[in-house]
Amino acid sequence: MYFKDKLNNGIRVVMEEIPYVNSVSIGMIINNGSVNEDKHLNGVSHFIEHMLFKGTINRTAKALAESIDNIGGQINAFTGSEYTCFYVKVLDNHLPIAIEILSDMLNNSKFDHNDIEKEKGVISEEINMYLDSPEDIVYDVLSEIMFENTPLALPVLGSYETVNNLNREMILEYYKKHYTSENIVISVVGNLDSKDTMSMLNEHFYKSNINDNDNPSRNNTPLLSQKIRSQLKETEQLNFCLGMEGVKRGSDDIYSLLVMNNIFGGSMSSRLFQKIREEKGLVYSVYSHPTSFKDIGTFTIYAGLNSDQVINVAKLIEEDIEDLRKNLITKDELEKSKEQLKGNYILGMESTFSRMFDIGKSELLFGKILSPEDVLEKIDKVRMEDIERIIFSTFNKDKYNIAYVGNIPNSKKTNECLKEIFFN
């Protein structure tokens, strides 16, 4: 059973009671990420995520961690392009502790100057770790060219320079501007009593930070055109991405795209995987996936391969695209893909954390809870004409973007060949 309400300070609350489990997951989902930053503040959203774990006026950083560790719970957070999530998962009888800890972090974090300076080193090491992953780098390069001149092009972690230039005043100003009541959703799922939980939330989340500033929305709708960019990195494997326009968040076309993606490159039984890896043995990894943002969506094909095979693999990818455009899919593939998608979704919703994040994000981004029944119904409604429409809108060569990272002997010649394959 779902429950929706607002705290006395305006924070939205969504809950789902599941009496047959022994755990509860609670999350604070904040409508803030790197899309709210500019190039000078890039990385500040992720930095704030770290700082909320560095101690409050009531607890040291160690005491915060021990409060959850000592009861066998889990506490963590993550920052994305468009939102940040802090969450705790505990046994149901420890929900009061989880609520008190999260509220302390939100209301009473110190943002101590010395902690800020130390955390710069921690995040710099996180950036180092990220830069050691060519698969992550290629996606950043793809974002830079696809989302050029918009905040979506900015990396969530920021750069060494932007992180080191942050100071306490800048961080607190940004925090007060974006961590406001109207920007926060608290989501709680598990073995709970909604009335008692609301009472505890009102008791602890008492502070209200209402933003009186006028925050004009940023332009995050890039004009996609054909671009290609490579980055030299001494690696054994080349990481290749072909990106194109997908479906923006909130459109029901996302279900058609997901069904098509399952068939094309979204699973081990997909056309791309079976042909390029299983039949040809040219890659270790190849897959496709959609990503949706508020103002735009993308569809990306990724391959990890030997640099000597990049042209051969590119030709095979293009052959599969052309076959999809020419012959579409079969009715049998359509039905199997829908069943696969529904099964994956239901299995993914087995944990209280998944359900907590799903309904919380739904409320934050859409202002409503999209139930599992709603999602399954939308998948079932996908028809062949929807697949045909999504194929031709997605695989539009005029909006193709190519990024690849690795040890490239002759990038100029490679670029010319890739343009010939994908752009003409």
Phi, psi and omega in degrees: 000130180269151181220132178232139177198183175231143173287168180299334180267006175098353178293131178284144180231133172234140181219155171223123178273124175234090189290345184268005176252167181250009184234167174222136172246131178232136180224146167256117180249122187250133180283067181203134176200197185294343178291343178270000184261168167241180187294338180277332180257011185302126181102354185291325179297315178294324179296318179297320176306314179296318187293333180291348176262001188267006176122148179239181177291347181254336187219146169282170177301320179296318181295324176299312181295317182295328181301326179267320179301320185292344178250013176073024181264182178231136177225136181195182180201162174207152180239135177238194180291324189239353178202162176234142181230129170248133185215155176224137174237125184219169168296149189302327181287350179258011179304319179303323179293316180299316179298315183295321180294312181297320180293323178296318179296318182288318188272332195231014179299140188277328187052050182296138183302316181294322177295323179298314181296320179293323183290336175301321178292321179298314182289327175299322176292326176295321176295319177302315180297320179296318181289346175276359180248099182299330179295322176290319182298318184296327177290324175295317179298317178298317178298321181299320183275326180287320186254028184311134178069018172230159180298340178296342179282347184279139176288143182299322183286341188081194178239169176307315185294311183293322179295316181290340179275351180290143173228173186301319181297316179297317183295313181294322179298316179293318181300312182294332181284326188249333179272068184249163183304317183288347181260006186239137170238131172258126182240131182227128181222135176144204180278094186214164171250117188298323181293313179295321181295317177300320179297316179294319180297317178295326180293321187263323180268062187272335183287146179235121177246094181265129182274114179269356182281150175276117182250089178297141180291143181279155177276106180247028180247087181288156174266106185284138176212171183292122177218154177217137179212139177237158176224126181284129175210135183285090178228161177283332186242143173271136177250121190238136175227136170244116183247147180211174181285137178246232184232129181286162183299139177098346180275135177293347176297344180298329182288323175295319180294320179294320178295315178297319183297321178305319182285320188280309185202013188265005181207172180291338178267004184289165182298314181299311184296313183294321184281310190276322178269306188286315182279315185266334180065032186265349182222159168271321183226135173207130181198168175228157180197149174267154172225135183240134173241178183299316189254349183200159173232162178229158172230125189234138172250126181242144173217137172250121191204171173288138184300334179292341185256005188299321181289317178299316180292320178301319179296320180293321177298315180295323177299317179294323177296314181295323177295320178295318179294323184279316188251354181057220178232168178269162177298325178295318177298320180301310183293318179296320181294320179296319178294320178297316181296317179295318179297315178299319181294313182296317178296323179291341181263013182289332184267151178295328178297313181300317180291321178300311183292322182297310182285329178292315178295322179299316179293318182296314188270331185243348181076017179203161177266123175265108185286160175305324178297321177298315182296314181296324178294320180293324176295316181298331184281352181294128182243170182300321179294330176292319179296316180299316181297318183288328178298313185283333177281329182279309184273069180252107186302332181296342183243016178287140173229138183237132173225141175210147185226132178159194180273096189251109183298318183219085185293327180297313179294320179298317179300317180298318179293318180294321176297320180297322181287312192258332189264341185262000000 
